[in-house]
Amino acid sequence: MKVSSTERFLNYAVLIVFSLLVLAPMLTILAEAFGPRDAAAGRDGAFHPGNFLAAWEEGRFGQYMGTSVLVAVIVVSLTVVLSVLAGYAFGTMTFRGSQALFYLFLLGIMVPAEAIVVPLFFDLRALGLTDTVWAVAMPQVAQSVAFGTYWMRTYFRGVSPAIVDAARMDGASPGRILWSILMPMGRPAITTMVVLVFMWTWNEFLIPLVMSPTGAFRTAPLGLAFFQGQYTQGTALLAAGAVLVALPVVVLYFILQRHFIKGMLEGAVKE
């Protein structure tokens, strides 16, 4: 289909406008992060990269980001393994109660964390797990597996049955088919799931706040919220802290963006 020059111009104009709307707040925060933290610092120039080091030390972001990395590794690792196995079962196998069990998994997507976090806190406290990394990570694993199972089931149902049938005729076991054939083919779908789950886990605020009441396992977004209370006047250090907290998600996306975009596009044309 031939596109006229006017239509092409309008398409680019709309894309540029929306890009500016998205990038303007980000560039504003980045510029503020490099700006002077007070009037005295302003006399030394307009560019202050030392704000990041000051925010890192004063906001204790090293400790908080270490906790976030630990929680993210636990959540992403368990989610990927469990979601691939559950998605493979629901997507390629037929067994009694599979449909009802799958809809039970979907409840994890439909029920918000705010609805269950209070009773969940009392349950974990009775087990002696509050103020531990498991109290922060396991509820997020449960939420992420619900999405991951749906995501991987969609991928496995979209794979050509001829590939699976050919592998079975060659004597491959279900485990061999999964790990040697379907997993390499599904790298974009798995990568997309990793990026999304990592982003949701890294940005989670409510669960770490409730499950670690003493702050022993305070994550980076939670630490940023407490850091904000210290700097209600000057915003340079607060902006620097916000950039530090957001940086790991941005870096991961840029590293995996090719597989992420491919996985999103493949998912858009499947069930």
C-alpha positions as protocol buffer text, in pm:
chain_id: "A"
residue {
  index: 1
  type: MET
  ca { x: 0 y: 0 z: 0 }
}
residue {
  index: 2
  type: LYS
  ca { x: 140 y: 334 z: -109 }
}
residue {
  index: 3
  type: VAL
  ca { x: 153 y: 606 z: 157 }
}
residue {
  index: 4
  type: SER
  ca { x: 128 y: 968 z: 47 }
}
residue {
  index: 5
  type: SER
  ca { x: 385 y: 1223 z: 157 }
}
residue {
  index: 6
  type: THR
  ca { x: 119 y: 1412 z: 354 }
}
residue {
  index: 7
  type: GLU
  ca { x: 18 y: 1101 z: 547 }
}
residue {
  index: 8
  type: ARG
  ca { x: 381 y: 1016 z: 615 }
}
residue {
  index: 9
  type: PHE
  ca { x: 443 y: 1370 z: 742 }
}
residue {
  index: 10
  type: LEU
  ca { x: 141 y: 1354 z: 973 }
}
residue {
  index: 11
  type: ASN
  ca { x: 253 y: 1015 z: 1108 }
}
residue {
  index: 12
  type: TYR
  ca { x: 599 y: 1148 z: 1193 }
}
residue {
  index: 13
  type: ALA
  ca { x: 451 y: 1466 z: 1341 }
}
residue {
  index: 14
  type: VAL
  ca { x: 225 y: 1269 z: 1575 }
}
residue {
  index: 15
  type: LEU
  ca { x: 513 y: 1041 z: 1677 }
}
residue {
  index: 16
  type: ILE
  ca { x: 740 y: 1338 z: 1746 }
}
residue {
  index: 17
  type: VAL
  ca { x: 476 y: 1512 z: 1958 }
}
residue {
  index: 18
  type: PHE
  ca { x: 411 y: 1202 z: 2170 }
}
residue {
  index: 19
  type: SER
  ca { x: 786 y: 1136 z: 2201 }
}
residue {
  index: 20
  type: LEU
  ca { x: 838 y: 1488 z: 2335 }
}
residue {
  index: 21
  type: LEU
  ca { x: 553 y: 1444 z: 2583 }
}
residue {
  index: 22
  type: VAL
  ca { x: 718 y: 1126 z: 2713 }
}
residue {
  index: 23
  type: LEU
  ca { x: 1078 y: 1248 z: 2711 }
}
residue {
  index: 24
  type: ALA
  ca { x: 1021 y: 1598 z: 2852 }
}
residue {
  index: 25
  type: PRO
  ca { x: 965 y: 1486 z: 3217 }
}
residue {
  index: 26
  type: MET
  ca { x: 1261 y: 1247 z: 3197 }
}
residue {
  index: 27
  type: LEU
  ca { x: 1493 y: 1517 z: 3060 }
}
residue {
  index: 28
  type: THR
  ca { x: 1369 y: 1760 z: 3324 }
}
residue {
  index: 29
  type: ILE
  ca { x: 1455 y: 1518 z: 3606 }
}
residue {
  index: 30
  type: LEU
  ca { x: 1793 y: 1442 z: 3449 }
}
residue {
  index: 31
  type: ALA
  ca { x: 1874 y: 1812 z: 3416 }
}
residue {
  index: 32
  type: GLU
  ca { x: 1767 y: 1871 z: 3775 }
}
residue {
  index: 33
  type: ALA
  ca { x: 1989 y: 1583 z: 3893 }
}
residue {
  index: 34
  type: PHE
  ca { x: 2295 y: 1757 z: 3747 }
}
residue {
  index: 35
  type: GLY
  ca { x: 2191 y: 2101 z: 3874 }
}
residue {
  index: 36
  type: PRO
  ca { x: 2315 y: 2282 z: 4187 }
}
residue {
  index: 37
  type: ARG
  ca { x: 2175 y: 2153 z: 4515 }
}
residue {
  index: 38
  type: ASP
  ca { x: 2170 y: 2499 z: 4676 }
}
residue {
  index: 39
  type: ALA
  ca { x: 2261 y: 2860 z: 4609 }
}
residue {
  index: 40
  type: ALA
  ca { x: 2619 y: 2809 z: 4726 }
}
residue {
  index: 41
  type: ALA
  ca { x: 2669 y: 2524 z: 4482 }
}
residue {
  index: 42
  type: GLY
  ca { x: 2510 y: 2732 z: 4206 }
}
residue {
  index: 43
  type: ARG
  ca { x: 2799 y: 2978 z: 4225 }
}
residue {
  index: 44
  type: ASP
  ca { x: 3037 y: 2698 z: 4127 }
}
residue {
  index: 45
  type: GLY
  ca { x: 2861 y: 2628 z: 3799 }
}
residue {
  index: 46
  type: ALA
  ca { x: 2550 y: 2463 z: 3660 }
}
residue {
  index: 47
  type: PHE
  ca { x: 2689 y: 2110 z: 3617 }
}
residue {
  index: 48
  type: HIS
  ca { x: 2724 y: 1900 z: 3934 }
}
residue {
  index: 49
  type: PRO
  ca { x: 2773 y: 1524 z: 3871 }
}
residue {
  index: 50
  type: GLY
  ca { x: 2874 y: 1492 z: 4236 }
}
residue {
  index: 51
  type: ASN
  ca { x: 2504 y: 1499 z: 4325 }
}
residue {
  index: 52
  type: PHE
  ca { x: 2483 y: 1130 z: 4242 }
}
residue {
  index: 53
  type: LEU
  ca { x: 2760 y: 1035 z: 4482 }
}
residue {
  index: 54
  type: ALA
  ca { x: 2609 y: 1257 z: 4753 }
}
residue {
  index: 55
  type: ALA
  ca { x: 2263 y: 1103 z: 4702 }
}
residue {
  index: 56
  type: TRP
  ca { x: 2412 y: 753 z: 4702 }
}
residue {
  index: 57
  type: GLU
  ca { x: 2585 y: 808 z: 5036 }
}
residue {
  index: 58
  type: GLU
  ca { x: 2326 y: 1021 z: 5215 }
}
residue {
  index: 59
  type: GLY
  ca { x: 2030 y: 817 z: 5096 }
}
residue {
  index: 60
  type: ARG
  ca { x: 2199 y: 479 z: 5168 }
}
residue {
  index: 61
  type: PHE
  ca { x: 2104 y: 366 z: 4819 }
}
residue {
  index: 62
  type: GLY
  ca { x: 2384 y: 110 z: 4814 }
}
residue {
  index: 63
  type: GLN
  ca { x: 2208 y: -93 z: 5084 }
}
residue {
  index: 64
  type: TYR
  ca { x: 1861 y: -44 z: 4937 }
}
residue {
  index: 65
  type: MET
  ca { x: 1961 y: -131 z: 4581 }
}
residue {
  index: 66
  type: GLY
  ca { x: 2145 y: -438 z: 4707 }
}
residue {
  index: 67
  type: THR
  ca { x: 1819 y: -553 z: 4866 }
}
residue {
  index: 68
  type: SER
  ca { x: 1629 y: -475 z: 4545 }
}
residue {
  index: 69
  type: VAL
  ca { x: 1877 y: -677 z: 4339 }
}
residue {
  index: 70
  type: LEU
  ca { x: 1848 y: -974 z: 4576 }
}
residue {
  index: 71
  type: VAL
  ca { x: 1467 y: -964 z: 4570 }
}
residue {
  index: 72
  type: ALA
  ca { x: 1459 y: -919 z: 4192 }
}
residue {
  index: 73
  type: VAL
  ca { x: 1692 y: -1215 z: 4134 }
}
residue {
  index: 74
  type: ILE
  ca { x: 1477 y: -1440 z: 4354 }
}
residue {
  index: 75
  type: VAL
  ca { x: 1149 y: -1326 z: 4199 }
}
residue {
  index: 76
  type: VAL
  ca { x: 1264 y: -1336 z: 3836 }
}
residue {
  index: 77
  type: SER
  ca { x: 1441 y: -1673 z: 3870 }
}
residue {
  index: 78
  type: LEU
  ca { x: 1151 y: -1852 z: 4039 }
}
residue {
  index: 79
  type: THR
  ca { x: 895 y: -1685 z: 3812 }
}
residue {
  index: 80
  type: VAL
  ca { x: 1072 y: -1791 z: 3493 }
}
residue {
  index: 81
  type: VAL
  ca { x: 1113 y: -2154 z: 3601 }
}
residue {
  index: 82
  type: LEU
  ca { x: 761 y: -2194 z: 3739 }
}
residue {
  index: 83
  type: SER
  ca { x: 593 y: -2001 z: 3455 }
}
residue {
  index: 84
  type: VAL
  ca { x: 769 y: -2198 z: 3183 }
}
residue {
  index: 85
  type: LEU
  ca { x: 673 y: -2529 z: 3343 }
}
residue {
  index: 86
  type: ALA
  ca { x: 313 y: -2425 z: 3410 }
}
residue {
  index: 87
  type: GLY
  ca { x: 274 y: -2260 z: 3070 }
}
residue {
  index: 88
  type: TYR
  ca { x: 410 y: -2570 z: 2899 }
}
residue {
  index: 89
  type: ALA
  ca { x: 160 y: -2791 z: 3082 }
}
residue {
  index: 90
  type: PHE
  ca { x: -137 y: -2567 z: 3010 }
}
residue {
  index: 91
  type: GLY
  ca { x: -32 y: -2492 z: 2653 }
}
residue {
  index: 92
  type: THR
  ca { x: 58 y: -2836 z: 2521 }
}
residue {
  index: 93
  type: MET
  ca { x: -112 y: -3092 z: 2747 }
}
residue {
  index: 94
  type: THR
  ca { x: -473 y: -3186 z: 2817 }
}
residue {
  index: 95
  type: PHE
  ca { x: -560 y: -3318 z: 3163 }
}
residue {
  index: 96
  type: ARG
  ca { x: -862 y: -3324 z: 3390 }
}
residue {
  index: 97
  type: GLY
  ca { x: -936 y: -2987 z: 3547 }
}
residue {
  index: 98
  type: SER
  ca { x: -679 y: -2800 z: 3340 }
}
residue {
  index: 99
  type: GLN
  ca { x: -923 y: -2526 z: 3239 }
}
residue {
  index: 100
  type: ALA
  ca { x: -1045 y: -2464 z: 3594 }
}
residue {
  index: 101
  type: LEU
  ca { x: -689 y: -2469 z: 3727 }
}
residue {
  index: 102
  type: PHE
  ca { x: -579 y: -2220 z: 3463 }
}
residue {
  index: 103
  type: TYR
  ca { x: -858 y: -1980 z: 3558 }
}
residue {
  index: 104
  type: LEU
  ca { x: -745 y: -2016 z: 3919 }
}
residue {
  index: 105
  type: PHE
  ca { x: -401 y: -1896 z: 3808 }
}
residue {
  index: 106
  type: LEU
  ca { x: -564 y: -1596 z: 3641 }
}
residue {
  index: 107
  type: LEU
  ca { x: -702 y: -1484 z: 3978 }
}
residue {
  index: 108
  type: GLY
  ca { x: -347 y: -1379 z: 4061 }
}
residue {
  index: 109
  type: ILE
  ca { x: -368 y: -1123 z: 3782 }
}
residue {
  index: 110
  type: MET
  ca { x: -716 y: -997 z: 3866 }
}
residue {
  index: 111
  type: VAL
  ca { x: -678 y: -964 z: 4246 }
}
residue {
  index: 112
  type: PRO
  ca { x: -475 y: -653 z: 4340 }
}
residue {
  index: 113
  type: ALA
  ca { x: -205 y: -673 z: 4605 }
}
residue {
  index: 114
  type: GLU
  ca { x: -386 y: -411 z: 4815 }
}
residue {
  index: 115
  type: ALA
  ca { x: -672 y: -658 z: 4871 }
}
residue {
  index: 116
  type: ILE
  ca { x: -457 y: -932 z: 5023 }
}
residue {
  index: 117
  type: VAL
  ca { x: -151 y: -764 z: 5169 }
}
residue {
  index: 118
  type: VAL
  ca { x: -290 y: -718 z: 5523 }
}
residue {
  index: 119
  type: PRO
  ca { x: -409 y: -1080 z: 5583 }
}
residue {
  index: 120
  type: LEU
  ca { x: -94 y: -1200 z: 5409 }
}
residue {
  index: 121
  type: PHE
  ca { x: 116 y: -1000 z: 5655 }
}
residue {
  index: 122
  type: PHE
  ca { x: -51 y: -1167 z: 5953 }
}
residue {
  index: 123
  type: ASP
  ca { x: -8 y: -1512 z: 5795 }
}
residue {
  index: 124
  type: LEU
  ca { x: 363 y: -1453 z: 5734 }
}
residue {
  index: 125
  type: ARG
  ca { x: 409 y: -1306 z: 6081 }
}
residue {
  index: 126
  type: ALA
  ca { x: 254 y: -1620 z: 6232 }
}
residue {
  index: 127
  type: LEU
  ca { x: 514 y: -1821 z: 6040 }
}
residue {
  index: 128
  type: GLY
  ca { x: 796 y: -1593 z: 6158 }
}
residue {
  index: 129
  type: LEU
  ca { x: 880 y: -1475 z: 5805 }
}
residue {
  index: 130
  type: THR
  ca { x: 818 y: -1101 z: 5832 }
}
residue {
  index: 131
  type: ASP
  ca { x: 1128 y: -883 z: 5809 }
}
residue {
  index: 132
  type: THR
  ca { x: 1295 y: -1145 z: 5590 }
}
residue {
  index: 133
  type: VAL
  ca { x: 1376 y: -1141 z: 5221 }
}
residue {
  index: 134
  type: TRP
  ca { x: 1125 y: -1423 z: 5167 }
}
residue {
  index: 135
  type: ALA
  ca { x: 838 y: -1214 z: 5300 }
}
residue {
  index: 136
  type: VAL
  ca { x: 923 y: -947 z: 5042 }
}
residue {
  index: 137
  type: ALA
  ca { x: 994 y: -1184 z: 4752 }
}
residue {
  index: 138
  type: MET
  ca { x: 744 y: -1470 z: 4775 }
}
residue {
  index: 139
  type: PRO
  ca { x: 422 y: -1263 z: 4742 }
}
residue {
  index: 140
  type: GLN
  ca { x: 571 y: -1106 z: 4431 }
}
residue {
  index: 141
  type: VAL
  ca { x: 661 y: -1450 z: 4297 }
}
residue {
  index: 142
  type: ALA
  ca { x: 299 y: -1557 z: 4336 }
}
residue {
  index: 143
  type: GLN
  ca { x: 174 y: -1249 z: 4152 }
}
residue {
  index: 144
  type: SER
  ca { x: 431 y: -1277 z: 3875 }
}
residue {
  index: 145
  type: VAL
  ca { x: 376 y: -1649 z: 3818 }
}
residue {
  index: 146
  type: ALA
  ca { x: 9 y: -1577 z: 3749 }
}
residue {
  index: 147
  type: PHE
  ca { x: 105 y: -1344 z: 3464 }
}
residue {
  index: 148
  type: GLY
  ca { x: 398 y: -1560 z: 3353 }
}
residue {
  index: 149
  type: THR
  ca { x: 182 y: -1872 z: 3325 }
}
residue {
  index: 150
  type: TYR
  ca { x: -67 y: -1687 z: 3105 }
}
residue {
  index: 151
  type: TRP
  ca { x: 214 y: -1539 z: 2895 }
}
residue {
  index: 152
  type: MET
  ca { x: 399 y: -1866 z: 2839 }
}
residue {
  index: 153
  type: ARG
  ca { x: 76 y: -2061 z: 2776 }
}
residue {
  index: 154
  type: THR
  ca { x: -1 y: -1816 z: 2496 }
}
residue {
  index: 155
  type: TYR
  ca { x: 344 y: -1877 z: 2347 }
}
residue {
  index: 156
  type: PHE
  ca { x: 328 y: -2257 z: 2371 }
}
residue {
  index: 157
  type: ARG
  ca { x: -21 y: -2264 z: 2218 }
}
residue {
  index: 158
  type: GLY
  ca { x: 112 y: -2061 z: 1926 }
}
residue {
  index: 159
  type: VAL
  ca { x: 390 y: -2309 z: 1844 }
}
residue {
  index: 160
  type: SER
  ca { x: 316 y: -2525 z: 1540 }
}
residue {
  index: 161
  type: PRO
  ca { x: 193 y: -2869 z: 1658 }
}
residue {
  index: 162
  type: ALA
  ca { x: 393 y: -3025 z: 1374 }
}
residue {
  index: 163
  type: ILE
  ca { x: 718 y: -2935 z: 1554 }
}
residue {
  index: 164
  type: VAL
  ca { x: 609 y: -3107 z: 1875 }
}
residue {
  index: 165
  type: ASP
  ca { x: 470 y: -3409 z: 1688 }
}
residue {
  index: 166
  type: ALA
  ca { x: 793 y: -3449 z: 1492 }
}
residue {
  index: 167
  type: ALA
  ca { x: 996 y: -3443 z: 1813 }
}
residue {
  index: 168
  type: ARG
  ca { x: 770 y: -3704 z: 1970 }
}
residue {
  index: 169
  type: MET
  ca { x: 804 y: -3929 z: 1667 }
}
residue {
  index: 170
  type: ASP
  ca { x: 1181 y: -3906 z: 1707 }
}
residue {
  index: 171
  type: GLY
  ca { x: 1142 y: -4033 z: 2064 }
}
residue {
  index: 172
  type: ALA
  ca { x: 1193 y: -3706 z: 2250 }
}
residue {
  index: 173
  type: SER
  ca { x: 1045 y: -3694 z: 2600 }
}
residue {
  index: 174
  type: PRO
  ca { x: 825 y: -3399 z: 2711 }
}
residue {
  index: 175
  type: GLY
  ca { x: 1116 y: -3257 z: 2908 }
}
residue {
  index: 176
  type: ARG
  ca { x: 1349 y: -3288 z: 2609 }
}
residue {
  index: 177
  type: ILE
  ca { x: 1095 y: -3116 z: 2384 }
}
residue {
  index: 178
  type: LEU
  ca { x: 1065 y: -2829 z: 2631 }
}
residue {
  index: 179
  type: TRP
  ca { x: 1431 y: -2761 z: 2707 }
}
residue {
  index: 180
  type: SER
  ca { x: 1589 y: -2848 z: 2370 }
}
residue {
  index: 181
  type: ILE
  ca { x: 1326 y: -2727 z: 2121 }
}
residue {
  index: 182
  type: LEU
  ca { x: 1062 y: -2495 z: 2264 }
}
residue {
  index: 183
  type: MET
  ca { x: 1280 y: -2299 z: 2506 }
}
residue {
  index: 184
  type: PRO
  ca { x: 1534 y: -2184 z: 2241 }
}
residue {
  index: 185
  type: MET
  ca { x: 1247 y: -2093 z: 2009 }
}
residue {
  index: 186
  type: GLY
  ca { x: 1074 y: -1900 z: 2285 }
}
residue {
  index: 187
  type: ARG
  ca { x: 1370 y: -1680 z: 2381 }
}
residue {
  index: 188
  type: PRO
  ca { x: 1191 y: -1354 z: 2283 }
}
residue {
  index: 189
  type: ALA
  ca { x: 882 y: -1446 z: 2487 }
}
residue {
  index: 190
  type: ILE
  ca { x: 1092 y: -1544 z: 2788 }
}
residue {
  index: 191
  type: THR
  ca { x: 1305 y: -1229 z: 2759 }
}
residue {
  index: 192
  type: THR
  ca { x: 994 y: -1013 z: 2748 }
}
residue {
  index: 193
  type: MET
  ca { x: 864 y: -1184 z: 3061 }
}
residue {
  index: 194
  type: VAL
  ca { x: 1200 y: -1133 z: 3237 }
}
residue {
  index: 195
  type: VAL
  ca { x: 1202 y: -761 z: 3159 }
}
residue {
  index: 196
  type: LEU
  ca { x: 841 y: -709 z: 3268 }
}
residue {
  index: 197
  type: VAL
  ca { x: 876 y: -909 z: 3591 }
}
residue {
  index: 198
  type: PHE
  ca { x: 1205 y: -738 z: 3676 }
}
residue {
  index: 199
  type: MET
  ca { x: 1046 y: -396 z: 3619 }
}
residue {
  index: 200
  type: TRP
  ca { x: 741 y: -477 z: 3832 }
}
residue {
  index: 201
  type: THR
  ca { x: 955 y: -625 z: 4109 }
}
residue {
  index: 202
  type: TRP
  ca { x: 1203 y: -338 z: 4110 }
}
residue {
  index: 203
  type: ASN
  ca { x: 925 y: -76 z: 4127 }
}
residue {
  index: 204
  type: GLU
  ca { x: 716 y: -259 z: 4390 }
}
residue {
  index: 205
  type: PHE
  ca { x: 644 y: -33 z: 4686 }
}
residue {
  index: 206
  type: LEU
  ca { x: 358 y: -170 z: 4896 }
}
residue {
  index: 207
  type: ILE
  ca { x: 479 y: -524 z: 4967 }
}
residue {
  index: 208
  type: PRO
  ca { x: 829 y: -426 z: 5094 }
}
residue {
  index: 209
  type: LEU
  ca { x: 671 y: -150 z: 5303 }
}
residue {
  index: 210
  type: VAL
  ca { x: 426 y: -386 z: 5476 }
}
residue {
  index: 211
  type: MET
  ca { x: 634 y: -704 z: 5495 }
}
residue {
  index: 212
  type: SER
  ca { x: 941 y: -536 z: 5643 }
}
residue {
  index: 213
  type: PRO
  ca { x: 802 y: -303 z: 5912 }
}
residue {
  index: 214
  type: THR
  ca { x: 1144 y: -241 z: 6070 }
}
residue {
  index: 215
  type: GLY
  ca { x: 1298 y: -146 z: 5734 }
}
residue {
  index: 216
  type: ALA
  ca { x: 1554 y: -426 z: 5748 }
}
residue {
  index: 217
  type: PHE
  ca { x: 1473 y: -519 z: 5387 }
}
residue {
  index: 218
  type: ARG
  ca { x: 1386 y: -179 z: 5246 }
}
residue {
  index: 219
  type: THR
  ca { x: 1407 y: -172 z: 4866 }
}
residue {
  index: 220
  type: ALA
  ca { x: 1526 y: 111 z: 4642 }
}
residue {
  index: 221
  type: PRO
  ca { x: 1184 y: 270 z: 4563 }
}
residue {
  index: 222
  type: LEU
  ca { x: 1096 y: 258 z: 4932 }
}
residue {
  index: 223
  type: GLY
  ca { x: 1432 y: 411 z: 5020 }
}
residue {
  index: 224
  type: LEU
  ca { x: 1367 y: 686 z: 4765 }
}
residue {
  index: 225
  type: ALA
  ca { x: 1036 y: 768 z: 4935 }
}
residue {
  index: 226
  type: PHE
  ca { x: 1208 y: 805 z: 5273 }
}
residue {
  index: 227
  type: PHE
  ca { x: 1488 y: 1003 z: 5109 }
}
residue {
  index: 228
  type: GLN
  ca { x: 1227 y: 1239 z: 4969 }
}
residue {
  index: 229
  type: GLY
  ca { x: 1122 y: 1330 z: 5322 }
}
residue {
  index: 230
  type: GLN
  ca { x: 1474 y: 1457 z: 5393 }
}
residue {
  index: 231
  type: TYR
  ca { x: 1483 y: 1695 z: 5095 }
}
residue {
  index: 232
  type: THR
  ca { x: 1157 y: 1883 z: 5069 }
}
residue {
  index: 233
  type: GLN
  ca { x: 1327 y: 2209 z: 4958 }
}
residue {
  index: 234
  type: GLY
  ca { x: 1618 y: 2126 z: 4729 }
}
residue {
  index: 235
  type: THR
  ca { x: 1536 y: 1880 z: 4454 }
}
residue {
  index: 236
  type: ALA
  ca { x: 1879 y: 1812 z: 4301 }
}
residue {
  index: 237
  type: LEU
  ca { x: 1968 y: 1523 z: 4533 }
}
residue {
  index: 238
  type: LEU
  ca { x: 1615 y: 1386 z: 4513 }
}
residue {
  index: 239
  type: ALA
  ca { x: 1630 y: 1390 z: 4132 }
}
residue {
  index: 240
  type: ALA
  ca { x: 1972 y: 1223 z: 4144 }
}
residue {
  index: 241
  type: GLY
  ca { x: 1830 y: 952 z: 4370 }
}
residue {
  index: 242
  type: ALA
  ca { x: 1537 y: 901 z: 4132 }
}
residue {
  index: 243
  type: VAL
  ca { x: 1778 y: 856 z: 3841 }
}
residue {
  index: 244
  type: LEU
  ca { x: 1983 y: 603 z: 4039 }
}
residue {
  index: 245
  type: VAL
  ca { x: 1673 y: 400 z: 4124 }
}
residue {
  index: 246
  type: ALA
  ca { x: 1544 y: 402 z: 3765 }
}
residue {
  index: 247
  type: LEU
  ca { x: 1881 y: 327 z: 3604 }
}
residue {
  index: 248
  type: PRO
  ca { x: 1886 y: -57 z: 3644 }
}
residue {
  index: 249
  type: VAL
  ca { x: 1551 y: -96 z: 3465 }
}
residue {
  index: 250
  type: VAL
  ca { x: 1664 y: 130 z: 3181 }
}
residue {
  index: 251
  type: VAL
  ca { x: 1995 y: -54 z: 3143 }
}
residue {
  index: 252
  type: LEU
  ca { x: 1826 y: -395 z: 3139 }
}
residue {
  index: 253
  type: TYR
  ca { x: 1577 y: -279 z: 2877 }
}
residue {
  index: 254
  type: PHE
  ca { x: 1850 y: -144 z: 2649 }
}
residue {
  index: 255
  type: ILE
  ca { x: 2045 y: -469 z: 2678 }
}
residue {
  index: 256
  type: LEU
  ca { x: 1744 y: -688 z: 2599 }
}
residue {
  index: 257
  type: GLN
  ca { x: 1536 y: -449 z: 2387 }
}
residue {
  index: 258
  type: ARG
  ca { x: 1571 y: -647 z: 2063 }
}
residue {
  index: 259
  type: HIS
  ca { x: 1428 y: -965 z: 2219 }
}
residue {
  index: 260
  type: PHE
  ca { x: 1177 y: -764 z: 2423 }
}
residue {
  index: 261
  type: ILE
  ca { x: 1028 y: -590 z: 2118 }
}
residue {
  index: 262
  type: LYS
  ca { x: 1024 y: -914 z: 1921 }
}
residue {
  index: 263
  type: GLY
  ca { x: 845 y: -1092 z: 2205 }
}
residue {
  index: 264
  type: MET
  ca { x: 585 y: -815 z: 2235 }
}
residue {
  index: 265
  type: LEU
  ca { x: 518 y: -819 z: 1860 }
}
residue {
  index: 266
  type: GLU
  ca { x: 484 y: -1198 z: 1856 }
}
residue {
  index: 267
  type: GLY
  ca { x: 248 y: -1185 z: 2153 }
}
residue {
  index: 268
  type: ALA
  ca { x: 33 y: -925 z: 1979 }
}
residue {
  index: 269
  type: VAL
  ca { x: -59 y: -1161 z: 1697 }
}
residue {
  index: 270
  type: LYS
  ca { x: -125 y: -1467 z: 1911 }
}
residue {
  index: 271
  type: GLU
  ca { x: -406 y: -1562 z: 2148 }
}
